[in-house]
């Protein structure tokens, strides 16, 4: 944790005339996290910063500042595991002219199918297969763009590469390879813009916003999402489900950034916009190939519930999960269910809410279920490890199932 963060927190706290104990009490925390931050120590969770920012009346991003880089303590194993994908996404350059790709004319229909198949694998939590396929796919769409230099084939090749890179960026964001994910997201948006397809570009922006939030760039995520919403806002008459879903998805991204940045009023307004789009769609709209879209009333309700968790109102999360019609699985057959990722995230929020409202057994049931149905996704979730640790603090002994979940989360490593 940077010295600037320690200095910022101390300055805002003292400006309000609060002691460390008073600040911690108002934020619903013990004194330990506040002391840890002001001592410049590592291991402070973003959730803690959200709580402190709310008390201090500042944006979360105001508390954070860039400090000097810390020494790398452990080599990242993915530096080798993702070597082929890194080469495909960031090829070397020199002064020599780049020769055109050899071989026959690219089969764009086959590349579109490969992108769709990998999107399905992503939502099915099959990360190993995606990692094996992506280097070949990225090289192939690069060759396709290089092959066509004009006309409709050029535009189609650019859109095909944009979709492939958007999917690649989301996968890399999920496994915390943020710098490489940024390269893919940026290039995906640029390709769609060059092809003149604003809706595909906007879908890429949605992935970029998620990446920005995962790297604590809340101001930028909100601003970029809102600016793009303004550009693609659906017309009252004649708007398609794709347009409503893409616009509503951006509203959800902007709201998520705002609530994490201690801007609750802005977040509520953006949630209302997402709700309006969800009502216009009517039920879950799925378009994985063109717009990476799984959006509808159920998704909007789940994301709104997430705001309560971020605000520290775990009781509201538990209560609404039982009362909100859109969140009841018995209604999903009629309304259309969420994507697997959104559904898994919802269950993880429920687990965190259960343990914080005094029901560690229900929390553990949710974690064990996630470990069973989405093992690859589950082991990449830092908040799952945090929740597991909170559960174990309330249990004297661990069951075999709990030990297995802890081992998968590498809590016992």
Kinemage of the C-alpha trace (Angstrom):
@kinemage 1
@onewidth
@group {chain A} dominant
@subgroup {mainchain}
@vectorlist {calphas} color= white
{ca unk a 1} P 0.000 0.000 0.000
{ca unk a 2} L 1.466 3.337 -1.055
{ca unk a 3} L 2.693 6.084 1.234
{ca unk a 4} L 0.394 8.455 -0.654
{ca unk a 5} L -2.654 6.424 0.391
{ca unk a 6} L -1.531 6.541 4.013
{ca unk a 7} L -0.991 10.294 3.801
{ca unk a 8} L -4.322 10.874 2.061
{ca unk a 9} L -6.330 8.928 4.605
{ca unk a 10} L -4.606 10.674 7.499
{ca unk a 11} L -5.201 14.087 5.923
{ca unk a 12} L -8.917 13.517 5.268
{ca unk a 13} L -9.406 11.984 8.717
{ca unk a 14} L -7.728 14.856 10.497
{ca unk a 15} L -9.654 17.415 8.416
{ca unk a 16} L -12.864 15.931 9.864
{ca unk a 17} L -11.396 15.975 13.370
{ca unk a 18} L -11.652 12.207 13.762
{ca unk a 19} L -9.338 9.874 15.598
{ca unk a 20} L -8.475 6.524 14.048
{ca unk a 21} L -10.892 4.876 16.468
{ca unk a 22} L -13.724 7.245 15.559
{ca unk a 23} L -13.203 6.785 11.836
{ca unk a 24} L -13.146 3.016 12.200
{ca unk a 25} L -16.333 3.051 14.304
{ca unk a 26} L -18.253 5.202 11.830
{ca unk a 27} L -17.139 2.957 8.963
{ca unk a 28} L -18.208 -0.193 10.811
{ca unk a 29} L -14.623 -1.453 10.990
{ca unk a 30} L -12.194 -2.449 13.687
{ca unk a 31} L -9.272 -0.130 14.336
{ca unk a 32} L -6.842 -2.553 12.659
{ca unk a 33} L -7.512 -1.698 8.986
{ca unk a 34} L -7.271 2.060 9.613
{ca unk a 35} L -3.961 1.647 11.388
{ca unk a 36} L -2.705 -0.670 8.666
{ca unk a 37} L -3.445 1.890 5.955
{ca unk a 38} L -1.912 4.821 7.808
{ca unk a 39} L 1.185 2.749 8.487
{ca unk a 40} L 1.519 2.107 4.744
{ca unk a 41} L 1.173 -1.651 5.089
{ca unk a 42} L -0.032 -4.092 2.413
{ca unk a 43} L -3.151 -6.248 2.413
{ca unk a 44} L -5.929 -3.633 2.659
{ca unk a 45} L -9.063 -4.610 0.761
{ca unk a 46} L -10.864 -2.315 -1.665
{ca unk a 47} L -14.063 -2.884 0.290
{ca unk a 48} L -12.387 -1.250 3.295
{ca unk a 49} L -11.469 1.806 1.236
{ca unk a 50} L -15.080 2.091 0.020
{ca unk a 51} L -16.306 2.152 3.622
{ca unk a 52} L -13.767 4.773 4.700
{ca unk a 53} L -14.498 6.966 1.681
{ca unk a 54} L -18.207 6.978 2.545
{ca unk a 55} L -17.483 8.252 6.054
{ca unk a 56} L -15.025 10.875 4.817
{ca unk a 57} L -17.389 12.069 2.090
{ca unk a 58} L -14.863 11.646 -0.739
{ca unk a 59} L -14.598 9.451 -3.794
{ca unk a 60} L -12.733 6.201 -3.312
{ca unk a 61} L -10.343 7.259 -6.047
{ca unk a 62} L -9.447 10.364 -3.975
{ca unk a 63} L -7.959 8.090 -1.337
{ca unk a 64} L -5.748 6.270 -3.806
{ca unk a 65} L -2.599 7.660 -5.363
{ca unk a 66} L 0.226 6.137 -7.313
{ca unk a 67} L 3.336 5.401 -5.322
{ca unk a 68} L 6.704 3.968 -6.329
{ca unk a 69} L 6.520 0.367 -7.550
{ca unk a 70} L 7.158 -2.380 -5.048
{ca unk a 71} L 9.645 -5.184 -5.785
{ca unk a 72} L 8.064 -8.246 -7.397
{ca unk a 73} L 8.157 -10.963 -4.760
{ca unk a 74} L 7.025 -13.925 -6.838
{ca unk a 75} L 7.241 -14.695 -10.534
{ca unk a 76} L 3.864 -14.786 -12.222
{ca unk a 77} L 3.382 -18.336 -13.597
{ca unk a 78} L 1.128 -16.965 -16.340
{ca unk a 79} L 4.071 -15.120 -17.897
{ca unk a 80} L 4.979 -18.488 -19.438
{ca unk a 81} L 1.491 -19.993 -19.641
{ca unk a 82} L 0.288 -17.079 -21.799
{ca unk a 83} L 3.446 -16.679 -23.860
{ca unk a 84} L 1.842 -17.673 -27.191
{ca unk a 85} L -1.152 -15.408 -26.630
{ca unk a 86} L 1.110 -12.503 -25.671
{ca unk a 87} L 3.065 -12.948 -28.921
{ca unk a 88} L -0.176 -13.014 -30.949
{ca unk a 89} L -1.559 -9.876 -29.258
{ca unk a 90} L 1.691 -7.900 -29.154
{ca unk a 91} L 3.785 -8.914 -32.185
{ca unk a 92} L 7.249 -7.467 -32.578
{ca unk a 93} L 7.892 -4.551 -34.941
{ca unk a 94} L 10.862 -3.424 -36.968
{ca unk a 95} L 11.635 -1.046 -39.844
{ca unk a 96} L 11.286 -3.846 -42.372
{ca unk a 97} L 8.004 -3.982 -44.344
{ca unk a 98} L 5.489 -6.536 -43.118
{ca unk a 99} L 4.798 -9.165 -45.797
{ca unk a 100} L 1.171 -10.166 -46.462
{ca unk a 101} L 0.086 -13.412 -44.827
{ca unk a 102} L 0.653 -16.457 -47.018
{ca unk a 103} L -2.014 -18.972 -47.887
{ca unk a 104} L -5.593 -19.055 -49.100
{ca unk a 105} L -8.303 -16.466 -48.589
{ca unk a 106} L -9.447 -16.448 -44.938
{ca unk a 107} L -12.722 -18.136 -44.061
{ca unk a 108} L -14.433 -15.378 -42.068
{ca unk a 109} L -17.473 -17.520 -41.302
{ca unk a 110} L -15.195 -20.109 -39.659
{ca unk a 111} L -13.439 -17.394 -37.619
{ca unk a 112} L -16.779 -16.032 -36.454
{ca unk a 113} L -17.749 -19.520 -35.364
{ca unk a 114} L -14.459 -19.983 -33.499
{ca unk a 115} L -15.093 -16.722 -31.636
{ca unk a 116} L -18.621 -17.777 -30.739
{ca unk a 117} L -17.466 -21.227 -29.576
{ca unk a 118} L -14.846 -19.653 -27.309
{ca unk a 119} L -17.442 -17.242 -25.914
{ca unk a 120} L -19.593 -20.236 -25.000
{ca unk a 121} L -16.572 -21.875 -23.352
{ca unk a 122} L -15.954 -18.675 -21.368
{ca unk a 123} L -19.488 -18.631 -20.012
{ca unk a 124} L -19.240 -22.364 -19.354
{ca unk a 125} L -16.185 -21.757 -17.144
{ca unk a 126} L -13.871 -23.811 -19.410
{ca unk a 127} L -10.783 -21.626 -19.196
{ca unk a 128} L -8.218 -24.261 -20.135
{ca unk a 129} L -9.800 -24.795 -23.541
{ca unk a 130} L -9.963 -21.048 -24.160
{ca unk a 131} L -6.294 -20.596 -23.273
{ca unk a 132} L -5.348 -23.289 -25.770
{ca unk a 133} L -7.501 -21.866 -28.606
{ca unk a 134} L -6.926 -18.117 -28.319
{ca unk a 135} L -3.397 -17.822 -29.779
{ca unk a 136} L -4.536 -19.571 -32.963
{ca unk a 137} L -7.701 -17.471 -33.175
{ca unk a 138} L -5.904 -14.149 -32.661
{ca unk a 139} L -3.274 -14.981 -35.285
{ca unk a 140} L -6.015 -16.023 -37.725
{ca unk a 141} L -8.077 -12.818 -37.337
{ca unk a 142} L -4.888 -10.761 -37.668
{ca unk a 143} L -4.150 -12.532 -40.955
{ca unk a 144} L -7.717 -11.906 -42.137
{ca unk a 145} L -7.452 -8.149 -41.535
{ca unk a 146} L -4.076 -8.089 -43.295
{ca unk a 147} L -5.470 -10.047 -46.249
{ca unk a 148} L -8.350 -7.681 -47.072
{ca unk a 149} L -7.307 -4.106 -47.749
{ca unk a 150} L -10.663 -2.606 -48.800
{ca unk a 151} L -14.358 -3.184 -49.393
{ca unk a 152} L -16.994 -5.030 -47.402
{ca unk a 153} L -14.630 -7.936 -46.751
{ca unk a 154} L -12.256 -5.524 -44.988
{ca unk a 155} L -15.077 -4.237 -42.756
{ca unk a 156} L -16.237 -7.755 -41.966
{ca unk a 157} L -12.689 -8.832 -41.115
{ca unk a 158} L -12.285 -5.851 -38.768
{ca unk a 159} L -15.566 -6.632 -36.984
{ca unk a 160} L -14.597 -10.298 -36.735
{ca unk a 161} L -11.282 -9.377 -35.138
{ca unk a 162} L -12.997 -6.874 -32.841
{ca unk a 163} L -15.284 -9.561 -31.455
{ca unk a 164} L -12.428 -12.024 -31.032
{ca unk a 165} L -10.313 -9.439 -29.205
{ca unk a 166} L -13.224 -8.393 -26.971
{ca unk a 167} L -13.677 -11.991 -25.897
{ca unk a 168} L -9.913 -12.328 -25.366
{ca unk a 169} L -9.842 -9.182 -23.233
{ca unk a 170} L -12.634 -10.416 -20.983
{ca unk a 171} L -10.901 -13.734 -20.481
{ca unk a 172} L -7.623 -12.009 -19.601
{ca unk a 173} L -9.410 -9.647 -17.218
{ca unk a 174} L -11.018 -12.608 -15.495
{ca unk a 175} L -7.609 -14.205 -14.855
{ca unk a 176} L -6.119 -10.854 -13.740
{ca unk a 177} L -3.795 -10.287 -16.689
{ca unk a 178} L -4.838 -6.654 -16.818
{ca unk a 179} L -2.147 -5.068 -18.986
{ca unk a 180} L -2.541 -7.648 -21.719
{ca unk a 181} L -6.331 -7.393 -21.406
{ca unk a 182} L -6.087 -3.641 -21.994
{ca unk a 183} L -4.210 -4.165 -25.266
{ca unk a 184} L -6.917 -6.524 -26.511
{ca unk a 185} L -9.789 -4.260 -25.383
{ca unk a 186} L -8.274 -1.137 -26.912
{ca unk a 187} L -7.623 -2.842 -30.250
{ca unk a 188} L -11.131 -4.348 -30.275
{ca unk a 189} L -12.720 -0.912 -29.930
{ca unk a 190} L -10.458 0.568 -32.602
{ca unk a 191} L -11.275 -2.220 -35.061
{ca unk a 192} L -15.027 -1.725 -34.649
{ca unk a 193} L -14.673 2.037 -35.036
{ca unk a 194} L -12.682 1.588 -38.249
{ca unk a 195} L -15.397 -0.721 -39.546
{ca unk a 196} L -18.045 1.901 -38.733
{ca unk a 197} L -19.945 -0.439 -36.347
{ca unk a 198} L -20.733 1.679 -33.292
{ca unk a 199} L -22.730 -1.027 -31.526
{ca unk a 200} L -19.862 -3.537 -31.675
{ca unk a 201} L -17.500 -0.768 -30.540
{ca unk a 202} L -19.824 0.030 -27.627
{ca unk a 203} L -19.787 -3.630 -26.618
{ca unk a 204} L -16.006 -3.418 -26.538
{ca unk a 205} L -16.257 -0.334 -24.350
{ca unk a 206} L -18.333 -2.361 -21.891
{ca unk a 207} L -15.446 -4.801 -21.546
{ca unk a 208} L -13.004 -1.921 -21.177
{ca unk a 209} L -15.113 -0.461 -18.344
{ca unk a 210} L -15.038 -3.764 -16.476
{ca unk a 211} L -11.259 -3.851 -16.853
{ca unk a 212} L -10.947 -0.255 -15.608
{ca unk a 213} L -12.997 -1.112 -12.526
{ca unk a 214} L -10.905 -4.185 -11.811
{ca unk a 215} L -7.862 -1.890 -11.752
{ca unk a 216} L -9.539 0.735 -9.513
{ca unk a 217} L -9.924 3.322 -12.328
{ca unk a 218} L -13.462 4.199 -11.286
{ca unk a 219} L -13.642 7.760 -12.620
{ca unk a 220} L -12.572 6.679 -16.089
{ca unk a 221} L -14.908 3.682 -16.164
{ca unk a 222} L -17.925 5.829 -15.325
{ca unk a 223} L -16.981 8.615 -17.740
{ca unk a 224} L -16.253 6.283 -20.653
{ca unk a 225} L -19.479 4.329 -20.154
{ca unk a 226} L -21.647 7.469 -19.989
{ca unk a 227} L -19.982 9.054 -23.011
{ca unk a 228} L -20.606 5.890 -25.030
{ca unk a 229} L -24.212 5.678 -23.806
{ca unk a 230} L -24.781 9.173 -25.179
{ca unk a 231} L -23.480 8.081 -28.588
{ca unk a 232} L -25.662 4.969 -28.931
{ca unk a 233} L -28.782 5.942 -26.969
{ca unk a 234} L -31.712 3.997 -28.455
{ca unk a 235} L -34.431 5.938 -30.222
{ca unk a 236} L -37.842 5.744 -28.574
{ca unk a 237} L -39.390 4.148 -31.636
{ca unk a 238} L -37.769 1.360 -33.579
{ca unk a 239} L -34.888 0.474 -31.249
{ca unk a 240} L -33.766 -3.148 -31.349
{ca unk a 241} L -33.158 -5.431 -28.386
{ca unk a 242} L -29.441 -5.353 -29.223
{ca unk a 243} L -29.443 -1.548 -28.890
{ca unk a 244} L -31.323 -1.575 -25.578
{ca unk a 245} L -29.149 -4.374 -24.204
{ca unk a 246} L -25.868 -2.703 -25.158
{ca unk a 247} L -27.000 0.684 -23.812
{ca unk a 248} L -28.352 -0.897 -20.619
{ca unk a 249} L -25.157 -2.891 -20.154
{ca unk a 250} L -23.134 0.318 -20.282
{ca unk a 251} L -25.490 1.889 -17.722
{ca unk a 252} L -24.774 -1.052 -15.408
{ca unk a 253} L -21.021 -0.620 -15.859
{ca unk a 254} L -21.255 3.116 -15.135
{ca unk a 255} L -23.393 2.471 -12.050
{ca unk a 256} L -20.973 -0.163 -10.765
{ca unk a 257} L -18.090 2.285 -11.112
{ca unk a 258} L -20.042 5.096 -9.424
{ca unk a 259} L -21.077 3.055 -6.394
{ca unk a 260} L -17.525 1.807 -5.890
{ca unk a 261} L -16.327 5.396 -6.084
{ca unk a 262} L -18.712 6.560 -3.337
{ca unk a 263} L -21.088 8.308 -5.737
{ca unk a 264} L -24.390 6.707 -4.630
{ca unk a 265} L -26.740 9.282 -6.162
{ca unk a 266} L -25.145 8.903 -9.584
{ca unk a 267} L -25.226 5.129 -9.203
{ca unk a 268} L -28.968 5.153 -8.432
{ca unk a 269} L -29.725 7.276 -11.500
{ca unk a 270} L -27.722 4.932 -13.697
{ca unk a 271} L -29.435 1.880 -12.191
{ca unk a 272} L -32.779 3.442 -13.107
{ca unk a 273} L -31.538 3.853 -16.683
{ca unk a 274} L -30.484 0.194 -16.764
{ca unk a 275} L -33.885 -0.787 -15.394
{ca unk a 276} L -35.621 1.178 -18.143
{ca unk a 277} L -33.588 -0.646 -20.783
{ca unk a 278} L -34.299 -3.991 -19.100
{ca unk a 279} L -38.054 -3.344 -19.203
{ca unk a 280} L -37.779 -2.442 -22.884
{ca unk a 281} L -36.019 -5.762 -23.556
{ca unk a 282} L -38.702 -7.583 -21.553
{ca unk a 283} L -36.760 -10.754 -20.782
{ca unk a 284} L -33.133 -11.833 -20.907
{ca unk a 285} L -31.654 -10.964 -24.286
{ca unk a 286} L -28.699 -13.085 -25.393
{ca unk a 287} L -26.339 -12.151 -28.195
{ca unk a 288} L -22.883 -13.518 -27.423
{ca unk a 289} L -21.428 -13.325 -30.899
{ca unk a 290} L -22.204 -9.752 -31.903
{ca unk a 291} L -22.414 -7.824 -28.651
{ca unk a 292} L -21.286 -10.079 -25.788
{ca unk a 293} L -24.726 -9.408 -24.388
{ca unk a 294} L -26.738 -11.258 -21.736
{ca unk a 295} L -29.027 -8.547 -20.404
{ca unk a 296} L -32.517 -8.225 -18.985
{ca unk a 297} L -34.542 -7.585 -15.803
{ca unk a 298} L -32.872 -10.421 -13.894
{ca unk a 299} L -29.369 -9.145 -14.676
{ca unk a 300} L -30.298 -5.563 -13.788
{ca unk a 301} L -31.758 -6.700 -10.433
{ca unk a 302} L -28.648 -8.725 -9.601
{ca unk a 303} L -26.334 -5.821 -10.326
{ca unk a 304} L -28.457 -3.464 -8.221
{ca unk a 305} L -28.246 -5.928 -5.337
{ca unk a 306} L -24.460 -5.782 -5.670
{ca unk a 307} L -24.621 -2.086 -4.747
{ca unk a 308} L -26.022 -2.943 -1.323
{ca unk a 309} L -23.122 -5.308 -0.723
{ca unk a 310} L -20.595 -2.636 -1.662
{ca unk a 311} L -22.368 -0.141 0.601
{ca unk a 312} L -22.011 -2.606 3.483
{ca unk a 313} L -25.738 -3.392 3.823
{ca unk a 314} L -25.564 -7.176 3.946
{ca unk a 315} L -29.019 -7.451 5.516
{ca unk a 316} L -30.586 -5.763 2.496
{ca unk a 317} L -28.847 -8.269 0.219
{ca unk a 318} L -30.254 -11.251 2.112
{ca unk a 319} L -33.718 -9.712 2.392
{ca unk a 320} L -34.017 -8.680 -1.251
{ca unk a 321} L -32.713 -12.037 -2.473
{ca unk a 322} L -35.828 -13.591 -0.935
{ca unk a 323} L -38.321 -10.846 -1.867
{ca unk a 324} L -37.338 -9.437 -5.264
{ca unk a 325} L -39.319 -11.357 -7.941
{ca unk a 326} L -36.544 -11.016 -10.531
{ca unk a 327} L -34.097 -12.746 -8.165
{ca unk a 328} L -36.236 -15.825 -7.523
{ca unk a 329} L -35.008 -18.711 -9.642
{ca unk a 330} L -38.576 -19.995 -9.950
{ca unk a 331} L -39.299 -16.987 -12.186
{ca unk a 332} L -36.290 -17.376 -14.463
{ca unk a 333} L -37.986 -19.809 -16.831
{ca unk a 334} L -40.417 -17.058 -17.786
{ca unk a 335} L -38.011 -14.092 -17.530
{ca unk a 336} L -34.852 -15.758 -18.797
{ca unk a 337} L -31.957 -16.377 -16.442
{ca unk a 338} L -28.663 -14.491 -16.129
{ca unk a 339} L -25.373 -15.429 -17.708
{ca unk a 340} L -23.459 -18.034 -15.741
{ca unk a 341} L -20.894 -15.406 -14.703
{ca unk a 342} L -23.550 -12.984 -13.448
{ca unk a 343} L -25.345 -15.799 -11.659
{ca unk a 344} L -22.118 -16.955 -10.036
{ca unk a 345} L -21.260 -13.409 -8.951
{ca unk a 346} L -24.727 -13.114 -7.413
{ca unk a 347} L -24.205 -16.308 -5.413
{ca unk a 348} L -20.843 -15.022 -4.229
{ca unk a 349} L -22.467 -11.795 -3.018
{ca unk a 350} L -25.047 -13.887 -1.191
{ca unk a 351} L -22.301 -15.888 0.513
{ca unk a 352} L -20.624 -12.702 1.700
{ca unk a 353} L -23.954 -11.329 2.918
{ca unk a 354} L -24.834 -14.527 4.781
{ca unk a 355} L -21.575 -14.672 6.725
{ca unk a 356} L -21.855 -11.004 7.657
{ca unk a 357} L -25.397 -11.426 8.921
{ca unk a 358} L -24.440 -14.312 11.167
{ca unk a 359} L -25.230 -17.326 8.976
{ca unk a 360} L -21.872 -18.943 8.104
{ca unk a 361} L -23.571 -22.258 7.298
{ca unk a 362} L -25.614 -20.705 4.467
{ca unk a 363} L -22.514 -18.841 3.299
{ca unk a 364} L -20.528 -22.061 3.132
{ca unk a 365} L -23.309 -23.771 1.184
{ca unk a 366} L -23.095 -21.048 -1.473
{ca unk a 367} L -19.295 -21.326 -1.710
{ca unk a 368} L -19.392 -25.116 -1.935
{ca unk a 369} L -22.026 -24.899 -4.666
{ca unk a 370} L -19.893 -22.444 -6.662
{ca unk a 371} L -16.851 -24.659 -6.232
{ca unk a 372} L -18.868 -27.535 -7.689
{ca unk a 373} L -20.552 -25.793 -10.642
{ca unk a 374} L -17.840 -23.283 -11.655
{ca unk a 375} L -14.464 -24.461 -10.323
{ca unk a 376} L -12.271 -22.519 -12.770
{ca unk a 377} L -14.161 -19.255 -12.284
{ca unk a 378} L -14.342 -19.802 -8.524
{ca unk a 379} L -10.638 -20.181 -7.882
{ca unk a 380} L -9.925 -16.814 -9.567
{ca unk a 381} L -12.250 -14.895 -7.185
{ca unk a 382} L -10.324 -13.092 -4.455
{ca unk a 383} L -13.556 -12.200 -2.657
{ca unk a 384} L -14.368 -15.917 -2.372
{ca unk a 385} L -11.140 -16.435 -0.418
{ca unk a 386} L -11.967 -13.454 1.819
{ca unk a 387} L -15.451 -14.833 2.483
{ca unk a 388} L -14.046 -18.289 3.227
{ca unk a 389} L -11.654 -16.822 5.775
{ca unk a 390} L -14.535 -14.986 7.452
{ca unk a 391} L -16.452 -18.251 7.667
{ca unk a 392} L -13.557 -20.142 9.228
{ca unk a 393} L -13.196 -17.488 11.914
{ca unk a 394} L -16.680 -18.432 13.107
{ca unk a 395} L -16.053 -22.187 13.088
{ca unk a 396} L -13.925 -24.128 15.538
{ca unk a 397} L -13.514 -27.125 13.283
{ca unk a 398} L -13.554 -27.465 9.501
{ca unk a 399} L -15.450 -30.162 7.650
{ca unk a 400} L -13.873 -32.125 4.818
{ca unk a 401} L -15.942 -30.082 2.353
{ca unk a 402} L -14.672 -26.832 3.846
{ca unk a 403} L -11.076 -28.010 3.635
{ca unk a 404} L -11.564 -28.926 -0.005
{ca unk a 405} L -13.011 -25.492 -0.824
{ca unk a 406} L -10.171 -23.799 1.063
{ca unk a 407} L -7.592 -25.831 -0.837
{ca unk a 408} L -9.143 -24.859 -4.190
{ca unk a 409} L -9.020 -21.194 -3.166
{ca unk a 410} L -5.405 -21.694 -2.038
{ca unk a 411} L -6.254 -20.353 1.401
{ca unk a 412} L -4.212 -23.151 2.974
{ca unk a 413} L -1.289 -22.807 0.541
